[in-house]
């Protein structure tokens, strides 16, 4: 089975990255990102990469594709599996860190996705439908997806496209089922709602002060289309709309803050859904001391290996 995988996940602004870095330093580990947007180069403040936190700790699945590219779940699972296998081959501890629930769950189920081609006829039939309509269609086709990870109409249409392909190709669907791995320890950094909201608001302001609007303006000036940026959801949708003149600065900040709070709530809903789907999740308080957090995870690892 190889070295067990340690997963550090939780809602946005819970401090996952620093926890994973502490563990990597203590356990001679390397970190694999499970964030669907940190994959893209030049999208640093908007995705919260916080690369300065890693120090000398090696990391993977960050800055591997150009902004504007639409990296998908098939590519992620392929590349993530290669990264984890490489870490194990080096006799080091793999740590998966991120809050994209679909990515975390798919890795921990060892999902094997087919390379699904574009279905232009299907896309045309879905064109113009609202996010609510697309979400309803998707829910009826593939319960594994929800709006946590399909937060734009284009993502929802792609998810429907994959579900439709698997209905027509049962052999491809077989590899998509998977089951909860017994060789993974899943730790959720647990943060009370009020603390989470406070940290989200503070972090958003810090990133705006650091130049997040200028970062997105620069991407547009360097040829990334507004539509492509809005595909990435949340920060990119609101700030791009501000940059192209659809929202005032205050409208952008207010709308974005509300959207991030809603996103964090959906992340927690996803984790609870994972428990219903047979995963065992271990919740550790976000404000534990560094040494205590590492000790608690090591204790859980000892139980996993028995």
VORO-162760 format. One line per field, with one value per residue: z, y, x of N, C-alpha, C in turn. Coordinates in Angstrom, 1 decimal, always signed. Example, Ala and Ser with C-alpha at 12.3 -4.5 7.8 and 13.67 -1.06 7.14 Angstrom:
<sites>
n_Z = +7.8, +7.1
n_Y = -5.7, -2.2
n_X = +13.2, +12.8
ca_Z = +7.8, +7.1
ca_Y = -4.5, -1.1
ca_X = +12.3, +13.7
c_Z = +7.8, +7.9
c_Y = -3.3, +0.0
c_X = +13.2, +12.9
</sites>
This chain:
<sites>
n_Z = +0.0, +0.5, +1.8, +4.1, +3.2, +4.3, +4.8, +4.8, +5.3, +5.0, +5.6, +3.7, +4.8, +7.2, +7.9, +6.7, +5.1, +6.7, +8.7, +7.3, +6.4, +8.9, +9.6, +7.5, +7.9, +10.3, +9.7, +7.5, +5.0, +1.9, +0.2, -1.5, -3.5, -3.1, -4.4, -6.6, -8.1, -7.5, -9.2, -11.4, -13.0, -12.2, -10.9, -8.0, -5.6, -5.8, -5.5, -3.1, -2.6, -0.9, -0.8, +0.5, +3.0, +2.8, +2.9, +2.9, +2.3, +0.0, -2.6, -4.6, -7.6, -7.9, -9.7, -12.3, -14.7, -17.3, -16.8, -17.8, -19.1, -19.0, -16.8, -15.9, -13.9, -14.6, -15.5, -13.2, -11.3, -12.6, -12.6, -9.9, -8.8, -9.9, -8.6, -5.9, -5.9, -6.6, -4.3, -2.4, -3.5, -3.0, -0.3, +1.4, +3.3, +2.0, +1.8, +1.4, +0.7, +0.9, +0.0, -2.0, -2.3, -4.1, -5.3, -3.1, -2.2, -4.5, -4.9, -2.5, -2.9, -4.9, -7.6, -11.0, -13.8, -17.1, -20.2, -21.2, -24.2, -25.8, -26.1, -28.3, -29.2, -26.9, -25.3, -26.7, -26.3, -23.7, -23.4, -22.2, -20.1, -16.6, -13.6, -11.6, -13.0, -14.3, -12.1, -11.0, -13.1, -13.1, -10.5, -10.7, -12.4, -11.5, -8.4, -7.0, -7.6, -6.6, -5.9, -4.7, -6.1, -8.7, -9.5, -11.5, -14.6, -16.8, -15.6, -14.5, -16.9, -18.0, -16.1, -16.4, -19.0, -18.6, -17.0, -18.8, -20.7, -19.3, -18.9, -21.4, -21.7, -20.0, -19.1, -18.7, -16.6, -14.5, -13.4, -12.1, -9.7, -7.3, -3.8, -0.3, +0.8, +2.8, +3.4, +4.0, +5.9, +7.0, +7.9, +9.2, +9.4, +11.9, +12.4, +14.3, +13.2, +13.5, +14.0, +11.6, +9.7, +10.5, +10.0, +7.2, +6.3, +7.1, +5.7, +3.1, +2.9, +3.4, +1.1, -0.9, -0.3, -0.8, -3.5, -5.2, -7.1, -9.0, -9.8, -11.2, -13.1, -14.5, -15.6, -17.5, -19.2, -20.2, -21.9, -21.1, -21.3, -20.1, -19.8, -19.5, -17.0, -15.3, -15.3, -13.3, -11.0, -7.9, -6.5, -8.9, -10.6, -9.4, -9.2, -11.8, -13.0, -11.8, -12.8, -15.6, -15.5, -14.7, -12.1, -9.2, -7.0, -4.3, -4.6, -5.6, -3.5, -1.4, -2.5, -3.1, -0.6, +0.7, -1.1, -0.6, +2.1, +1.7, +0.1, +1.9, +3.7, +2.0, +1.5, +4.1, +4.1, +2.0, +3.3, +5.4, +3.8, +2.7, +5.0, +5.2, +2.9, +3.6, +4.5, +7.0, +8.9, +10.7, +13.0, +14.0, +16.2, +14.9, +16.3, +17.8, +19.3, +17.5, +18.0, +19.4, +17.5, +15.5, +17.1, +17.7, +15.1, +14.5, +16.4, +15.5, +13.1, +14.0, +15.0, +12.5, +11.3, +12.7
n_Y = -1.2, +1.2, +4.2, +5.8, +8.3, +11.6, +13.8, +17.1, +19.2, +21.5, +24.4, +27.5, +29.9, +28.6, +28.0, +25.9, +25.5, +26.3, +24.4, +22.0, +22.4, +22.5, +19.8, +18.6, +19.4, +18.1, +15.4, +14.8, +15.4, +16.0, +18.3, +18.1, +20.0, +20.4, +22.2, +23.7, +26.0, +26.9, +25.8, +27.4, +29.5, +32.8, +33.6, +34.4, +36.0, +36.0, +33.3, +32.6, +31.4, +31.7, +31.2, +31.8, +30.6, +28.0, +27.7, +25.7, +23.4, +21.0, +21.3, +20.4, +20.4, +23.1, +26.1, +24.9, +25.2, +27.5, +30.7, +31.0, +28.6, +25.6, +23.5, +20.2, +17.8, +15.2, +15.6, +16.5, +14.3, +12.5, +13.8, +14.3, +11.8, +10.9, +12.6, +12.0, +9.3, +9.7, +11.0, +9.0, +7.1, +8.3, +7.8, +9.5, +11.5, +11.8, +14.6, +15.7, +18.7, +21.0, +22.7, +22.0, +20.1, +18.1, +17.3, +16.4, +14.2, +12.6, +11.8, +10.4, +8.3, +7.0, +7.5, +6.8, +8.5, +8.7, +10.1, +12.6, +13.6, +16.8, +17.6, +19.0, +19.2, +18.6, +20.7, +22.9, +22.5, +23.1, +25.7, +28.9, +28.2, +28.6, +28.8, +27.5, +25.8, +24.2, +23.0, +21.5, +19.6, +18.4, +17.3, +15.3, +13.6, +12.9, +12.4, +12.8, +15.3, +18.8, +22.2, +23.2, +22.8, +23.3, +26.1, +27.9, +28.4, +27.3, +25.3, +23.7, +22.8, +21.3, +19.3, +18.0, +17.1, +15.2, +13.4, +12.6, +11.3, +9.1, +7.7, +6.7, +5.2, +2.7, +1.2, +3.1, +4.5, +2.7, +2.9, +5.3, +5.0, +4.0, +3.8, +4.6, +5.1, +3.0, +3.7, +6.4, +9.2, +11.5, +14.8, +17.4, +20.8, +22.4, +25.1, +27.5, +29.1, +31.9, +32.7, +31.9, +33.5, +36.0, +35.7, +35.3, +37.7, +39.4, +38.4, +38.7, +41.5, +42.0, +40.8, +42.4, +44.8, +44.0, +44.0, +42.5, +43.3, +44.6, +42.4, +40.8, +42.6, +42.8, +40.2, +40.3, +42.3, +41.0, +39.3, +37.2, +36.3, +38.1, +36.4, +33.9, +34.3, +34.7, +32.2, +30.9, +31.5, +33.0, +35.2, +35.9, +36.2, +38.3, +40.4, +40.7, +41.6, +44.0, +45.2, +45.4, +47.2, +46.6, +46.4, +48.6, +49.4, +49.2, +47.6, +45.3, +44.4, +44.0, +42.1, +40.0, +39.3, +38.3, +36.1, +34.5, +33.8, +32.2, +30.2, +28.9, +27.8, +26.0, +24.3, +23.0, +21.7, +19.8, +18.3, +17.1, +15.6, +13.8, +12.2, +10.9, +9.4, +7.4, +8.0, +8.5, +11.2, +13.3, +15.8, +18.6, +21.3, +24.6, +26.3, +25.0, +24.6, +24.5, +22.3, +20.6, +20.1, +18.7, +16.5, +15.4, +14.6, +12.7, +10.8, +9.9, +8.8, +6.6, +5.0, +4.5, +2.8, +0.5
n_X = +0.8, +2.1, +3.5, +1.3, -1.1, -1.3, -3.8, -4.6, -7.1, -9.9, -12.1, -11.8, -9.4, -8.8, -6.2, -4.8, -2.5, -0.2, -0.4, +0.1, +2.7, +4.0, +3.7, +5.0, +7.7, +8.2, +7.9, +9.5, +8.4, +6.6, +4.6, +1.5, -0.6, -4.1, -5.8, -7.9, -7.3, -4.7, -3.0, -2.4, -0.2, +0.9, -1.4, -1.6, -2.1, -4.9, -5.5, -4.5, -1.9, +0.3, +3.1, +5.4, +5.1, +6.0, +8.8, +11.6, +10.3, +9.4, +7.0, +4.1, +2.0, +1.4, +1.5, +1.7, +0.4, -0.5, -2.1, -5.5, -5.6, -7.6, -7.5, -8.3, -10.3, -9.5, -6.9, -5.8, -5.9, -4.3, -1.8, -1.5, -1.4, +1.0, +2.8, +2.5, +3.3, +5.9, +6.9, +6.7, +8.4, +10.8, +11.0, +9.7, +7.3, +4.1, +1.9, -1.3, -2.8, -5.3, -8.4, -10.3, -12.9, -13.8, -11.4, -9.9, -11.6, -11.7, -9.0, -8.6, -10.3, -9.1, -9.9, -10.4, -10.3, -11.8, -10.4, -12.3, -13.8, -14.7, -18.2, -19.8, -22.5, -24.0, -23.1, -24.1, -26.8, -27.0, -26.3, -26.9, -28.5, -29.3, -27.3, -28.6, -30.3, -28.4, -27.1, -29.1, -29.6, -27.1, -27.0, -28.9, -27.7, -25.1, -24.3, -21.9, -20.8, -21.1, -22.2, -20.0, -17.7, -18.4, -18.7, -19.2, -21.0, -19.7, -18.0, -20.0, -21.3, -19.2, -18.9, -21.4, -21.1, -19.1, -20.5, -22.5, -21.0, -20.0, -22.3, -22.8, -20.6, -20.1, -17.9, -16.0, -17.1, -16.9, -14.3, -14.6, -15.9, -14.6, -13.5, -13.5, -10.2, -8.2, -5.7, -5.2, -5.1, -7.4, -7.5, -9.3, -9.1, -10.5, -12.7, -14.4, -17.5, -17.8, -15.1, -14.0, -15.3, -14.4, -11.6, -11.7, -12.6, -10.5, -8.4, -9.1, -9.1, -6.4, -5.2, -6.3, -5.1, -2.5, -2.4, -4.2, -6.2, -4.6, -3.1, -4.9, -5.8, -3.4, -3.1, -5.2, -4.3, -2.1, -3.2, -5.0, -8.3, -11.2, -13.5, -12.2, -10.9, -13.0, -14.1, -12.7, -13.9, -15.2, -12.9, -11.8, -14.0, -15.5, -13.5, -12.6, -14.9, -15.1, -12.7, -13.3, -15.3, -17.9, -18.6, -18.5, -15.7, -16.4, -18.8, -17.7, -16.0, -17.8, -19.6, -17.8, -16.8, -19.1, -19.6, -17.3, -17.7, -20.0, -18.9, -17.1, -18.9, -20.2, -18.0, -17.7, -20.1, -19.6, -17.5, -19.0, -20.7, -18.8, -18.3, -20.8, -20.6, -18.9, -16.3, -13.8, -13.3, -11.1, -11.4, -9.6, -8.9, -8.5, -6.8, -4.9, -1.7, +1.4, +3.1, +1.4, -0.6, +0.9, +1.7, -0.8, -1.7, +0.3, -0.3, -2.8, -1.9, -0.5, -2.5, -3.8, -1.9, -2.0
ca_Z = +0.0, +0.5, +3.0, +4.2, +2.7, +5.2, +4.1, +5.6, +4.5, +5.8, +4.8, +3.4, +5.9, +8.4, +8.2, +6.3, +4.6, +7.8, +9.4, +6.5, +6.4, +10.2, +9.5, +6.5, +8.5, +11.4, +9.2, +6.3, +4.0, +0.7, +0.1, -2.8, -3.4, -3.5, -4.7, -8.1, -8.8, -7.3, -10.4, -12.5, -12.8, -12.2, -10.1, -6.7, -4.5, -5.9, -5.1, -1.8, -2.6, +0.4, -1.1, +1.5, +4.1, +2.6, +3.2, +2.2, +2.2, -1.4, -2.9, -6.0, -8.1, -7.8, -10.8, -13.3, -16.0, -17.5, -16.6, -19.0, -19.4, -18.2, -16.2, -15.4, -12.8, -15.2, -15.5, -11.8, -10.7, -13.3, -12.2, -8.5, -8.5, -10.2, -7.6, -4.6, -6.2, -6.6, -2.9, -1.8, -4.1, -2.3, +1.1, +2.2, +3.7, +1.2, +2.5, +0.4, +1.4, +0.1, +0.3, -3.1, -1.8, -5.1, -5.5, -2.0, -2.2, -5.7, -4.6, -1.4, -3.4, -6.1, -8.7, -12.3, -14.8, -18.6, -20.8, -21.9, -25.2, -25.8, -26.7, -28.8, -29.3, -25.6, -24.8, -27.3, -25.7, -22.3, -23.5, -21.8, -18.9, -15.4, -12.7, -10.8, -13.9, -14.5, -10.9, -10.9, -14.1, -12.6, -9.3, -11.2, -13.2, -10.8, -7.1, -6.5, -7.8, -6.1, -6.3, -4.1, -7.1, -10.0, -9.1, -12.7, -15.6, -17.6, -14.9, -14.4, -18.2, -18.2, -15.2, -17.1, -20.1, -18.1, -16.5, -19.9, -21.4, -18.6, -19.1, -22.7, -21.7, -18.6, -18.7, -18.2, -15.3, -13.5, -12.7, -11.4, -8.5, -6.2, -2.4, +0.7, +1.0, +4.2, +3.5, +4.0, +7.2, +6.6, +9.0, +8.9, +10.4, +12.3, +12.9, +14.5, +12.1, +13.7, +13.7, +10.2, +9.1, +10.8, +9.3, +5.8, +6.0, +7.3, +4.7, +1.9, +2.9, +3.2, -0.3, -1.7, +0.0, -1.4, -5.0, -5.9, -8.2, -10.0, -10.3, -12.2, -14.3, -15.3, -16.4, -18.6, -20.0, -20.8, -22.9, -20.5, -21.5, -18.9, -19.6, -18.9, -15.6, -14.5, -15.2, -12.1, -9.8, -6.7, -6.6, -10.4, -11.2, -8.9, -9.5, -13.2, -13.3, -11.4, -13.7, -16.9, -15.4, -14.4, -10.6, -8.5, -6.1, -3.1, -4.9, -5.8, -2.2, -0.7, -3.2, -3.0, +0.8, +0.9, -1.8, +0.1, +3.2, +1.2, -0.4, +3.1, +4.2, +1.1, +1.8, +5.2, +3.6, +1.3, +4.2, +6.0, +2.8, +2.7, +6.1, +4.8, +1.9, +4.2, +4.9, +8.4, +9.0, +12.1, +13.2, +15.0, +16.3, +14.1, +17.2, +18.5, +19.2, +16.4, +18.4, +19.7, +16.2, +15.0, +18.0, +17.5, +13.8, +14.6, +17.2, +14.6, +12.1, +14.7, +14.9, +11.2, +10.9, +13.5
ca_Y = +0.0, +2.3, +5.2, +6.4, +9.7, +12.5, +14.8, +18.3, +20.0, +22.4, +25.5, +28.6, +30.7, +27.9, +27.8, +24.5, +25.4, +26.3, +23.1, +21.0, +22.7, +22.0, +18.3, +18.2, +19.6, +17.1, +14.1, +14.7, +15.2, +16.9, +18.7, +18.1, +20.9, +20.0, +23.4, +23.7, +27.2, +27.2, +25.2, +28.3, +30.5, +34.2, +33.7, +34.1, +36.6, +35.6, +31.9, +32.4, +30.4, +31.8, +30.3, +32.1, +29.7, +26.6, +27.7, +24.7, +22.2, +20.8, +21.3, +20.0, +20.8, +24.6, +26.8, +23.9, +25.5, +28.9, +31.3, +30.9, +27.2, +25.0, +22.2, +19.5, +16.8, +14.1, +15.9, +16.7, +13.0, +11.9, +14.4, +14.2, +10.4, +10.8, +13.4, +11.2, +8.1, +10.1, +11.2, +7.7, +6.5, +9.0, +7.4, +10.7, +11.4, +12.6, +15.3, +16.4, +19.9, +22.0, +22.7, +21.6, +18.9, +17.1, +16.8, +15.6, +13.0, +11.8, +11.2, +9.4, +7.2, +6.5, +7.6, +6.8, +9.2, +8.7, +11.4, +12.8, +14.6, +17.8, +17.2, +20.3, +19.2, +18.8, +22.1, +23.9, +22.4, +23.6, +27.1, +29.8, +27.7, +29.3, +28.0, +26.7, +24.7, +23.3, +22.3, +20.5, +18.6, +17.7, +16.5, +14.1, +12.7, +12.5, +13.0, +13.2, +16.8, +19.8, +23.5, +23.6, +22.7, +23.8, +27.5, +28.7, +27.6, +26.5, +24.1, +22.8, +22.2, +20.3, +18.2, +17.3, +16.5, +14.0, +12.4, +12.0, +10.4, +7.9, +7.0, +6.1, +4.3, +2.1, +0.8, +4.3, +4.8, +1.8, +3.5, +6.5, +4.8, +4.0, +3.6, +5.3, +4.4, +2.7, +4.2, +7.8, +9.9, +12.8, +15.7, +18.7, +21.9, +22.9, +26.5, +28.0, +29.9, +33.3, +32.9, +31.7, +34.7, +37.1, +35.5, +35.5, +39.2, +40.0, +37.9, +39.4, +42.9, +41.9, +40.5, +43.6, +45.7, +43.5, +44.2, +41.5, +43.8, +44.8, +41.1, +40.4, +43.6, +42.5, +39.0, +40.7, +43.1, +40.1, +38.4, +36.3, +37.0, +38.2, +35.2, +32.8, +34.6, +34.5, +30.8, +30.4, +31.7, +33.8, +36.4, +36.2, +36.6, +39.6, +41.4, +40.9, +42.4, +45.4, +45.7, +45.7, +48.3, +46.1, +46.7, +49.5, +48.8, +48.8, +46.5, +44.2, +43.9, +43.5, +40.9, +39.0, +38.8, +37.4, +34.9, +33.6, +33.2, +31.1, +29.1, +28.2, +27.0, +24.8, +23.4, +22.2, +20.7, +18.8, +17.4, +16.3, +14.6, +12.7, +11.2, +10.1, +8.5, +6.3, +8.5, +8.9, +12.5, +13.7, +17.3, +19.2, +22.7, +25.4, +27.1, +24.2, +24.9, +23.8, +20.9, +19.8, +19.7, +17.6, +15.3, +14.8, +13.9, +11.5, +9.8, +9.4, +8.0, +5.4, +4.2, +4.1, +1.8, -0.7
ca_X = +0.0, +3.0, +3.4, +0.0, -1.2, -1.9, -4.6, -4.9, -8.1, -10.7, -12.6, -10.9, -8.9, -8.6, -4.8, -4.4, -1.1, +0.8, -0.4, +0.7, +4.1, +4.6, +3.8, +6.1, +9.0, +8.3, +7.8, +10.3, +7.4, +6.4, +3.2, +0.8, -1.8, -5.4, -6.5, -8.1, -6.8, -3.3, -2.4, -2.1, +0.9, +0.5, -2.6, -1.0, -2.9, -6.3, -5.7, -4.0, -0.8, +1.1, +4.3, +6.4, +5.0, +6.6, +10.2, +12.4, +9.4, +9.0, +5.5, +3.7, +0.7, +1.2, +2.2, +2.0, -0.3, -0.6, -3.4, -6.3, -5.8, -8.7, -7.1, -9.5, -10.1, -8.7, -5.5, -5.3, -5.7, -3.2, -0.6, -1.4, -1.0, +2.4, +3.5, +2.4, +4.1, +7.3, +7.3, +6.8, +9.6, +11.9, +10.8, +9.3, +5.9, +3.2, +0.8, -2.2, -3.3, -6.2, -9.8, -11.2, -13.5, -13.9, -10.1, -9.6, -12.3, -11.3, -7.7, -8.8, -11.1, -8.3, -10.8, -9.7, -11.2, -11.4, -10.2, -13.6, -13.7, -15.8, -19.4, -20.3, -23.9, -24.5, -22.7, -25.0, -28.1, -27.0, -26.0, -28.0, -29.2, -28.8, -26.5, -29.5, -30.8, -27.3, -26.9, -30.2, -29.3, -25.9, -27.4, -29.7, -26.8, -23.8, -24.3, -20.6, -20.6, -22.1, -21.8, -18.7, -16.6, -18.9, -19.2, -19.5, -21.8, -18.8, -17.6, -21.1, -21.5, -18.1, -19.3, -22.5, -20.5, -18.4, -21.5, -23.1, -20.0, -19.9, -23.6, -22.7, -19.5, -20.1, -16.5, -15.3, -17.7, -16.4, -13.1, -14.9, -16.6, -13.7, -14.0, -12.6, -8.9, -7.8, -4.3, -5.2, -5.6, -8.0, -7.6, -10.0, -8.8, -11.9, -12.7, -15.8, -18.1, -17.4, -13.7, -13.8, -15.8, -13.4, -10.4, -11.9, -12.7, -9.2, -7.5, -9.5, -8.6, -4.9, -4.9, -6.6, -4.0, -1.3, -2.4, -4.9, -6.8, -3.6, -2.7, -5.9, -5.7, -2.2, -3.4, -6.0, -3.4, -1.2, -3.8, -6.0, -9.6, -12.1, -14.3, -11.4, -10.6, -14.3, -14.2, -12.0, -14.8, -14.9, -12.1, -11.6, -15.3, -15.8, -12.5, -12.6, -16.1, -14.7, -11.7, -13.8, -16.2, -19.2, -18.9, -17.6, -14.8, -17.2, -19.7, -16.9, -15.5, -19.0, -20.1, -16.8, -16.8, -20.3, -19.4, -16.3, -18.3, -20.9, -18.1, -16.6, -20.1, -20.3, -16.9, -18.1, -21.2, -18.9, -16.9, -20.0, -21.1, -17.8, -18.6, -22.0, -20.1, -18.0, -14.9, -13.6, -12.6, -10.7, -11.4, -8.7, -9.1, -7.5, -6.0, -4.0, -0.3, +2.0, +3.6, +0.3, -1.2, +1.7, +1.6, -2.2, -1.7, +1.1, -1.1, -3.8, -1.2, -0.2, -3.8, -4.0, -1.0, -2.2
c_Z = +0.0, +1.7, +3.0, +3.8, +3.9, +4.5, +5.1, +4.8, +5.5, +5.0, +4.6, +4.6, +7.2, +8.8, +7.8, +5.9, +5.7, +8.5, +8.6, +6.4, +7.8, +10.2, +8.6, +7.1, +9.6, +10.8, +7.9, +5.1, +2.9, +0.6, -1.3, -2.7, -3.9, -3.7, -6.2, -8.8, -8.5, -8.4, -11.3, -12.1, -12.9, -11.5, -8.6, -5.5, -4.6, -5.5, -3.7, -1.7, -1.3, +0.3, -0.1, +2.8, +4.0, +3.0, +2.3, +2.0, +0.7, -1.6, -4.4, -6.3, -7.9, -9.0, -11.9, -14.7, -16.1, -17.2, -17.9, -19.5, -18.5, -17.8, -15.6, -14.4, -13.4, -15.1, -14.1, -11.2, -11.3, -12.7, -10.7, -8.1, -8.8, -9.1, -6.3, -4.8, -6.1, -5.2, -2.2, -2.3, -3.4, -0.8, +1.9, +2.4, +2.7, +2.0, +1.4, +1.2, +0.5, +0.5, -0.8, -2.8, -2.8, -5.4, -4.4, -2.0, -3.3, -5.4, -3.5, -1.8, -4.5, -7.3, -10.0, -13.4, -16.2, -19.1, -21.7, -22.9, -25.1, -26.6, -27.1, -28.8, -27.9, -25.0, -25.4, -26.7, -24.3, -22.3, -23.1, -20.6, -17.7, -14.6, -12.0, -11.7, -14.1, -13.3, -10.7, -11.9, -13.6, -11.4, -9.7, -11.9, -12.4, -9.4, -6.5, -6.6, -7.0, -6.4, -5.6, -5.2, -8.6, -9.8, -10.3, -13.7, -16.4, -16.9, -14.7, -15.7, -18.4, -17.3, -15.8, -18.3, -19.7, -17.7, -17.7, -20.7, -20.7, -18.6, -20.4, -22.7, -20.3, -18.2, -18.2, -16.8, -14.2, -12.7, -11.9, -10.0, -7.3, -4.8, -1.5, +1.0, +2.5, +4.5, +3.5, +5.3, +6.8, +7.8, +8.5, +9.9, +10.7, +12.9, +13.1, +13.5, +12.3, +13.5, +12.3, +9.4, +9.3, +10.1, +7.7, +5.5, +6.1, +6.2, +3.3, +1.8, +2.7, +1.8, -1.2, -1.5, -0.6, -2.9, -5.8, -7.1, -9.3, -10.6, -11.4, -13.4, -15.2, -16.2, -17.6, -19.6, -20.8, -21.7, -22.4, -20.6, -20.2, -18.7, -19.0, -17.4, -14.8, -14.4, -13.9, -10.8, -8.8, -7.0, -8.1, -11.0, -10.7, -9.3, -11.0, -13.6, -12.9, -12.4, -15.1, -16.8, -15.0, -13.0, -10.1, -7.6, -4.9, -3.4, -5.0, -4.4, -1.4, -1.2, -3.0, -1.6, +1.1, +0.2, -1.2, +1.3, +2.8, +0.8, +0.8, +3.7, +3.3, +1.2, +3.0, +4.9, +2.9, +2.3, +5.0, +5.1, +2.6, +3.8, +5.8, +3.7, +2.3, +4.6, +6.4, +8.4, +10.5, +12.2, +14.3, +15.0, +15.6, +15.0, +18.1, +18.3, +18.1, +16.9, +18.8, +18.5, +15.6, +15.8, +17.8, +16.2, +13.9, +15.4, +16.3, +13.5, +12.8, +14.7, +13.6, +10.8, +11.6, +12.8
c_Y = +1.3, +3.2, +5.8, +7.8, +10.4, +13.6, +15.9, +19.2, +20.8, +23.6, +26.6, +29.4, +30.0, +27.7, +26.5, +24.5, +25.4, +25.0, +22.0, +21.2, +22.3, +20.5, +17.9, +18.3, +18.5, +15.7, +13.8, +14.5, +16.2, +17.1, +18.7, +19.0, +20.2, +21.2, +23.6, +24.9, +27.5, +26.6, +26.2, +29.3, +31.9, +34.6, +33.5, +34.7, +36.1, +34.1, +31.6, +31.4, +30.5, +31.0, +30.6, +31.2, +28.4, +26.6, +26.6, +23.4, +22.1, +20.8, +20.9, +20.4, +22.3, +25.2, +25.8, +24.2, +27.0, +29.4, +31.3, +29.5, +26.6, +23.6, +21.5, +18.4, +15.6, +14.4, +16.0, +15.3, +12.3, +12.5, +14.3, +12.8, +10.3, +11.5, +12.5, +9.9, +8.5, +10.4, +9.9, +7.0, +7.1, +8.7, +8.6, +10.6, +12.3, +13.3, +16.0, +17.5, +20.8, +21.8, +22.4, +20.2, +17.8, +16.5, +15.9, +14.2, +12.1, +11.1, +10.1, +8.2, +6.5, +6.4, +7.6, +7.3, +8.9, +10.1, +11.7, +13.9, +15.6, +17.3, +18.5, +20.3, +19.3, +20.2, +23.1, +23.7, +22.9, +25.1, +28.0, +29.4, +28.4, +28.3, +27.0, +25.5, +23.7, +22.4, +21.2, +19.3, +17.7, +16.8, +15.2, +13.1, +12.1, +13.1, +13.3, +14.7, +17.6, +21.1, +24.0, +23.7, +23.1, +25.2, +28.4, +27.8, +26.8, +25.2, +23.2, +22.1, +21.1, +19.1, +17.3, +16.5, +15.2, +12.9, +11.8, +11.0, +9.1, +7.1, +6.2, +5.1, +3.7, +1.6, +1.9, +4.7, +4.0, +2.3, +4.7, +6.3, +4.9, +3.7, +4.2, +4.5, +4.2, +3.2, +5.7, +8.3, +11.3, +13.7, +17.0, +19.7, +22.6, +24.2, +27.0, +29.0, +31.4, +33.6, +32.8, +33.0, +35.9, +36.9, +35.7, +37.0, +39.8, +39.6, +38.5, +40.8, +42.9, +41.7, +41.7, +44.6, +45.3, +43.7, +43.2, +42.0, +44.1, +43.5, +40.7, +41.3, +43.2, +41.2, +39.4, +41.4, +42.2, +39.0, +37.4, +37.0, +37.1, +37.0, +34.1, +33.1, +34.3, +33.0, +30.2, +30.8, +32.7, +35.1, +36.8, +36.7, +38.0, +40.7, +41.7, +41.8, +43.9, +46.0, +46.1, +46.7, +47.9, +46.4, +47.8, +48.8, +48.3, +47.6, +45.2, +43.6, +43.3, +42.2, +39.7, +38.4, +37.9, +36.0, +33.9, +33.0, +32.0, +29.9, +28.3, +27.3, +25.8, +23.8, +22.5, +21.2, +19.6, +17.8, +16.5, +15.2, +13.5, +11.7, +10.3, +9.1, +7.5, +6.7, +8.8, +10.2, +12.8, +15.2, +17.7, +20.7, +23.5, +26.1, +26.3, +24.7, +24.0, +22.4, +20.0, +19.2, +18.5, +16.3, +14.6, +14.0, +12.6, +10.4, +9.1, +8.5, +6.6, +4.4, +3.7, +2.9, +0.5, -1.6
c_X = +0.9, +2.7, +2.0, +0.0, -1.9, -2.6, -4.9, -5.9, -9.0, -11.2, -11.5, -10.6, -8.8, -7.2, -4.2, -2.9, -0.1, +0.8, +0.3, +2.2, +4.7, +4.7, +4.9, +7.5, +9.2, +8.5, +8.6, +9.3, +7.4, +4.9, +2.7, -0.5, -3.0, -6.3, -6.7, -7.6, -5.4, -2.4, -1.8, -1.1, +0.4, -0.7, -2.2, -1.8, -4.3, -6.5, -5.2, -2.9, +0.0, +2.4, +5.4, +6.3, +5.7, +8.1, +10.9, +11.5, +9.0, +7.5, +5.3, +2.3, +0.4, +2.0, +2.6, +1.3, -0.4, -2.0, -4.2, -6.5, -6.9, -8.3, -8.2, -9.2, -9.3, -7.2, -4.9, -5.0, -4.5, -1.9, -0.4, -0.9, +0.5, +3.3, +3.6, +3.3, +5.6, +7.8, +7.5, +8.1, +10.9, +11.9, +10.5, +7.8, +5.1, +2.1, +0.0, -2.9, -4.1, -7.6, -10.8, -11.7, -13.5, -12.5, -9.7, -10.3, -11.9, -10.0, -7.8, -9.6, -10.3, -9.2, -9.9, -10.6, -10.8, -11.1, -11.4, -13.5, -14.9, -17.0, -20.1, -21.8, -24.5, -24.2, -23.7, -26.4, -28.2, -26.7, -27.2, -28.7, -28.5, -28.0, -27.4, -30.0, -29.7, -27.0, -27.9, -30.0, -28.1, -26.2, -28.2, -28.8, -25.6, -23.8, -23.0, -20.3, -21.6, -21.5, -20.5, -17.6, -17.1, -19.5, -19.2, -20.3, -20.9, -18.3, -18.8, -21.4, -20.4, -18.5, -20.4, -22.0, -19.8, -19.4, -22.2, -22.3, -20.0, -21.2, -23.5, -21.5, -19.3, -18.7, -15.7, -15.8, -17.2, -15.2, -13.4, -15.6, -15.6, -14.3, -13.0, -11.4, -8.7, -6.3, -4.2, -5.8, -6.1, -8.2, -8.3, -9.6, -10.1, -11.8, -14.1, -16.2, -17.6, -16.0, -13.3, -14.2, -14.8, -12.1, -10.5, -11.9, -11.3, -8.3, -7.8, -9.0, -7.1, -4.5, -5.2, -5.5, -2.7, -1.3, -3.2, -5.6, -5.8, -3.1, -3.6, -5.9, -4.5, -2.4, -4.2, -5.1, -2.4, -1.9, -4.8, -7.3, -10.4, -12.9, -13.5, -11.1, -11.9, -14.6, -13.7, -12.8, -14.3, -14.1, -12.0, -12.9, -15.6, -14.8, -12.4, -13.8, -15.8, -13.7, -12.3, -15.0, -17.6, -19.6, -18.0, -16.7, -15.6, -18.2, -18.9, -16.5, -16.7, -19.5, -19.1, -16.8, -17.9, -20.1, -18.4, -16.9, -19.2, -20.1, -17.6, -17.7, -20.3, -19.2, -17.2, -19.2, -20.6, -18.3, -17.9, -20.6, -20.1, -18.0, -19.8, -21.6, -19.1, -16.6, -14.9, -12.7, -12.3, -10.6, -10.5, -8.8, -8.0, -6.5, -5.1, -2.6, +0.3, +2.4, +2.5, -0.4, -0.4, +1.6, +0.2, -2.3, -0.9, +0.4, -2.1, -3.1, -0.9, -1.4, -4.1, -3.2, -1.2, -3.1
</sites>
